[in-house]
Amino acid sequence: MHSFPNSIMESSRSTMDHRERIDLLSKQASLSVADGDYEEALVALRKVLKIHLADHGEKHPLVASSHHNIGIVYSKRANDA
């Protein structure tokens, strides 16, 4: 399993800027999908979405991209069921 330790994600929040956190979460989601752990991927991608919403509001391309990425994981999960 390729998930990032929660301690890294939690303890680093104060020192990591949003871009670094988004990059880490995106990598975690990709690795989770590769491992077939769709729930873990969705958790990470929802965190990315939350950051993008807070930073940019609802009508921003990064928010749309986040929704798209979540949809892709749902599609993969359904295809593997």
QUIVEN-V321143 format. One record per backbone hydrogen bond with DSSP energy under -0.5 kcal/mol. CO is the residue of the C=O (numbers start at 1). NH is the residue of the N-H. E is the energy in kcal/mol with one decimal. If there is no record, write none. Layout:
BEGIN
<<CO | NH | E> <CO | NH | E>>
END
This chain:
BEGIN
<<5 | 8 | -0.9> <5 | 9 | -1.6> <6 | 10 | -3.1> <7 | 11 | -2.2> <8 | 12 | -1.4> <10 | 13 | -1.0> <12 | 15 | -0.7> <12 | 16 | -2.2> <17 | 21 | -2.3> <18 | 22 | -2.9> <19 | 23 | -2.4> <20 | 24 | -2.4> <21 | 25 | -2.8> <22 | 26 | -2.6> <23 | 27 | -2.3> <24 | 28 | -2.5> <25 | 29 | -2.5> <26 | 30 | -2.4> <27 | 31 | -2.5> <28 | 32 | -2.4> <29 | 33 | -2.5> <30 | 34 | -2.2> <31 | 35 | -1.7> <32 | 37 | -2.8> <33 | 36 | -1.4> <36 | 38 | -1.4> <37 | 41 | -1.8> <38 | 42 | -2.6> <39 | 43 | -2.1> <40 | 44 | -2.0> <41 | 45 | -2.7> <42 | 46 | -2.4> <43 | 47 | -1.5> <44 | 48 | -1.9> <45 | 49 | -2.5> <46 | 50 | -2.4> <47 | 51 | -2.1> <48 | 52 | -2.6> <49 | 53 | -2.8> <50 | 54 | -2.2> <51 | 55 | -2.4> <52 | 56 | -2.7> <52 | 57 | -0.5> <53 | 57 | -1.9> <58 | 60 | -1.0> <60 | 63 | -0.7> <60 | 64 | -2.1> <61 | 65 | -2.6> <62 | 66 | -1.9> <63 | 67 | -2.3> <64 | 68 | -2.3> <65 | 69 | -2.6> <66 | 70 | -2.1> <67 | 71 | -2.3> <68 | 72 | -2.2> <69 | 73 | -1.7> <70 | 74 | -2.2> <71 | 75 | -2.3> <72 | 76 | -2.6> <73 | 77 | -2.7> <74 | 78 | -2.3> <75 | 79 | -2.3> <76 | 80 | -1.7> <77 | 81 | -0.7> <78 | 81 | -0.7>>
END
